[in-house]
Amino acid sequence: MYQNPAMASIVKILRSVADPNRLRVLLLLRGEELSVAELQEILVMGQSTISTHLSQLKQAGLVEDRRTGKSSLYRLKADNGAGILDGLLKQAEKEIPEAAQDKATMRRVVKKRQDKMRSFFDSVAGRLGKDYVPGKSWKGVAEALLRLMPPMVIADLGAGEGAFTLLLAQHAAKVIAVDTSAKMIEVGREQAQRHDIKNIEYRLGDMEEVPIEDAAVDLVFFSQSLHHALHPQQAVLEASRILRPGGRVVILDLVSHRFEEAREVYADEWLGFSETELEAMLTKAGFLSVQTSVVHKESEPPHFQTLLAVADKSKSSQS
């Protein structure tokens, strides 16, 4: 007997979402990538129960996962039933009593992940210029600087202790350096004072929620910082928001690699990006004239490569 593939998919979806706890999992994964351990903490369920739910949801084609070191992060699959699931989840959010609490707990759990990354940078503040950091390529920096047209107001997002900020300040009208680590900001300010550089303003904040007003800068720089963002696309959207029409974004980051230890050693959230991924992020954020190129390859293992991406904000953009 012939069975319509689309109908079979609908049957699998309906069978999967018949369980209220699987609906709770789907509601969480709709808003955030989460590990099994994080889902355990939010839902207060055992590992085997969570794993069973995820396995069934994967079989139904509703969720997918990606490896992050020793564990995996799960997320809602983009192609999950031609919009059928969206309607079900909207209704489920109203009917499941635990949904609101789950969402609030999820925010706290994700914040823990951010705090872990921040604590790493707090611990190394003041010595990043001495210790080895992958992708800190002066050749890559030089390639980027050649494309700048000073004087400009520049935002350095994920500025760290500010070594690159100091370099930019030599060519800028003003540099606004943003970082999530209070200790990094403190070290950066001390360095600026020590070198008597007065055109740098340090601000504590996240690159996904930048403490800079709309259309305030001419250039946004991500120098080996985007792979620390939980949501790189949101960081790129923020870059567009704070840029003036006709402004430019420059991204220096690692090319996609398989050095999993970087997650623990350098608190990396992402193992670099491909040229295609960066181009897609910039295009989705509305940037034009996107250019990408690999500008450096390290000679020592694990042979990190540095990727440069440059794009323009439309001159007709309205903020």
SULURNOR-V204409 format. One record per residue. N is the residue number from 0. RES is the residue in one small letter. OMEGA is omega in degrees with one decimal (none if undefined). BURIAL is # if it has 16 or more other ideal C-beta (glycine too) atoms within 10 Angstrom, else .. Layout:
N:RES:OMEGA:BURIAL / N:RES:OMEGA:BURIAL
//
This chain:
0:m:-178.5:. / 1:y:178.4:. / 2:q:180.0:. / 3:n:-179.1:. / 4:p:-179.2:. / 5:a:178.8:. / 6:m:177.7:. / 7:a:178.8:. / 8:s:179.5:# / 9:i:179.2:. / 10:v:178.7:. / 11:k:-180.0:# / 12:i:-178.1:# / 13:l:178.4:. / 14:r:-177.6:. / 15:s:-175.0:# / 16:v:177.9:# / 17:a:179.9:. / 18:d:-179.0:. / 19:p:-179.4:. / 20:n:175.6:. / 21:r:174.7:# / 22:l:177.8:# / 23:r:177.5:# / 24:v:-178.6:# / 25:l:177.9:# / 26:l:178.7:# / 27:l:-176.7:# / 28:l:175.1:# / 29:r:-175.9:# / 30:g:-173.4:. / 31:e:168.9:# / 32:e:-177.0:# / 33:l:176.1:# / 34:s:176.7:# / 35:v:-179.2:# / 36:a:179.3:. / 37:e:176.2:# / 38:l:175.6:# / 39:q:-177.2:# / 40:e:-177.7:# / 41:i:-172.4:# / 42:l:-178.1:# / 43:v:177.1:. / 44:m:179.2:# / 45:g:-178.9:. / 46:q:-178.0:. / 47:s:178.4:. / 48:t:178.8:. / 49:i:-178.5:# / 50:s:178.5:. / 51:t:177.8:. / 52:h:-178.8:# / 53:l:179.1:# / 54:s:179.8:. / 55:q:179.0:# / 56:l:175.5:# / 57:k:179.6:. / 58:q:178.3:. / 59:a:179.3:# / 60:g:-176.8:# / 61:l:179.5:# / 62:v:175.6:# / 63:e:-178.3:# / 64:d:173.4:# / 65:r:-178.4:. / 66:r:173.9:. / 67:t:-178.3:# / 68:g:-175.9:. / 69:k:-177.6:. / 70:s:179.6:. / 71:s:172.3:. / 72:l:-178.9:# / 73:y:179.2:# / 74:r:176.7:# / 75:l:-179.5:# / 76:k:-177.2:# / 77:a:179.7:. / 78:d:-171.0:. / 79:n:176.3:# / 80:g:172.5:# / 81:a:175.0:. / 82:g:-180.0:. / 83:i:-174.9:. / 84:l:-177.6:# / 85:d:179.7:. / 86:g:179.2:. / 87:l:-177.5:# / 88:l:177.6:# / 89:k:178.8:. / 90:q:-179.5:. / 91:a:-179.5:# / 92:e:179.4:# / 93:k:-172.2:. / 94:e:-177.1:. / 95:i:-174.8:# / 96:p:-176.8:. / 97:e:-171.0:# / 98:a:-177.6:# / 99:a:179.1:. / 100:q:177.0:. / 101:d:-177.8:# / 102:k:178.8:# / 103:a:178.2:. / 104:t:179.0:# / 105:m:179.7:# / 106:r:178.8:. / 107:r:-179.6:. / 108:v:178.9:# / 109:v:177.9:# / 110:k:176.2:. / 111:k:179.2:. / 112:r:177.5:# / 113:q:-179.6:# / 114:d:178.3:. / 115:k:178.3:. / 116:m:-178.7:# / 117:r:-178.6:# / 118:s:176.3:. / 119:f:-177.7:# / 120:f:174.2:# / 121:d:-175.4:. / 122:s:-177.7:. / 123:v:179.4:# / 124:a:178.6:# / 125:g:179.6:. / 126:r:178.8:. / 127:l:178.6:# / 128:g:-178.0:. / 129:k:-178.2:. / 130:d:179.0:. / 131:y:175.2:. / 132:v:-176.5:. / 133:p:175.2:# / 134:g:177.1:# / 135:k:-173.8:# / 136:s:177.9:# / 137:w:174.6:. / 138:k:178.0:. / 139:g:178.2:# / 140:v:-179.7:# / 141:a:178.0:. / 142:e:-179.0:# / 143:a:-177.5:# / 144:l:179.0:. / 145:l:-177.1:. / 146:r:-178.6:. / 147:l:178.0:# / 148:m:-178.9:. / 149:p:-2.0:. / 150:p:-179.5:. / 151:m:167.3:# / 152:v:-171.3:# / 153:i:171.9:# / 154:a:176.9:# / 155:d:-173.2:# / 156:l:-171.9:# / 157:g:-169.1:# / 158:a:-177.8:# / 159:g:-177.6:# / 160:e:168.2:# / 161:g:179.2:# / 162:a:179.4:# / 163:f:176.9:# / 164:t:179.2:# / 165:l:178.8:# / 166:l:179.9:# / 167:l:-176.1:# / 168:a:179.7:# / 169:q:-176.3:. / 170:h:-171.1:. / 171:a:170.9:# / 172:a:179.3:. / 173:k:174.6:# / 174:v:173.4:# / 175:i:-176.7:# / 176:a:-176.7:# / 177:v:176.0:# / 178:d:-179.4:# / 179:t:-176.4:# / 180:s:178.8:# / 181:a:-179.7:. / 182:k:176.2:# / 183:m:178.5:# / 184:i:179.7:# / 185:e:179.0:# / 186:v:179.7:# / 187:g:179.1:# / 188:r:179.4:. / 189:e:179.3:. / 190:q:179.6:# / 191:a:178.4:# / 192:q:-179.4:. / 193:r:179.1:. / 194:h:178.2:. / 195:d:177.1:. / 196:i:-170.3:. / 197:k:-176.5:. / 198:n:176.5:. / 199:i:175.7:# / 200:e:-178.9:# / 201:y:180.0:# / 202:r:177.4:. / 203:l:-179.3:. / 204:g:-177.0:# / 205:d:179.4:# / 206:m:176.1:# / 207:e:175.5:# / 208:e:-168.0:. / 209:v:179.2:# / 210:p:177.8:. / 211:i:-177.8:# / 212:e:-179.8:. / 213:d:171.5:. / 214:a:-174.6:# / 215:a:-174.6:# / 216:v:179.9:# / 217:d:-174.5:# / 218:l:173.8:# / 219:v:179.1:# / 220:f:166.3:# / 221:f:-179.4:# / 222:s:-178.3:# / 223:q:-179.2:# / 224:s:-173.6:# / 225:l:-179.4:# / 226:h:173.7:# / 227:h:-179.3:# / 228:a:174.5:# / 229:l:-178.9:# / 230:h:-177.3:. / 231:p:-179.8:# / 232:q:178.6:. / 233:q:177.6:# / 234:a:178.8:# / 235:v:176.0:# / 236:l:176.8:. / 237:e:176.6:# / 238:a:178.5:# / 239:s:-178.0:# / 240:r:-174.5:# / 241:i:179.0:# / 242:l:171.5:# / 243:r:174.1:# / 244:p:-176.6:. / 245:g:179.8:. / 246:g:-173.3:# / 247:r:173.3:# / 248:v:177.5:# / 249:v:179.5:# / 250:i:169.7:# / 251:l:-178.3:# / 252:d:179.7:# / 253:l:169.7:# / 254:v:179.1:# / 255:s:-178.1:# / 256:h:-178.2:# / 257:r:179.5:. / 258:f:-174.6:# / 259:e:-178.3:. / 260:e:-179.4:. / 261:a:179.9:# / 262:r:-179.4:# / 263:e:-173.9:. / 264:v:-174.8:. / 265:y:-179.3:# / 266:a:179.0:# / 267:d:176.0:# / 268:e:-179.8:# / 269:w:178.3:# / 270:l:178.5:# / 271:g:-178.5:# / 272:f:172.4:# / 273:s:176.2:. / 274:e:-179.6:# / 275:t:-179.3:. / 276:e:179.3:# / 277:l:178.7:# / 278:e:179.5:# / 279:a:179.1:. / 280:m:-178.4:# / 281:l:179.5:# / 282:t:179.0:. / 283:k:179.1:. / 284:a:176.3:# / 285:g:179.9:. / 286:f:-179.4:# / 287:l:175.1:. / 288:s:-178.0:. / 289:v:176.8:# / 290:q:176.9:. / 291:t:176.3:# / 292:s:174.1:. / 293:v:-171.1:. / 294:v:179.8:# / 295:h:173.9:# / 296:k:-178.5:. / 297:e:-176.3:. / 298:s:-177.8:. / 299:e:176.0:. / 300:p:6.9:. / 301:p:173.7:. / 302:h:175.6:. / 303:f:175.6:# / 304:q:-178.9:# / 305:t:-178.9:# / 306:l:177.8:# / 307:l:175.4:# / 308:a:-179.6:# / 309:v:179.5:# / 310:a:-176.5:# / 311:d:170.7:# / 312:k:-177.8:# / 313:s:178.4:. / 314:k:-179.6:. / 315:s:-177.7:. / 316:s:176.6:# / 317:q:180.0:. / 318:s:none:.
//
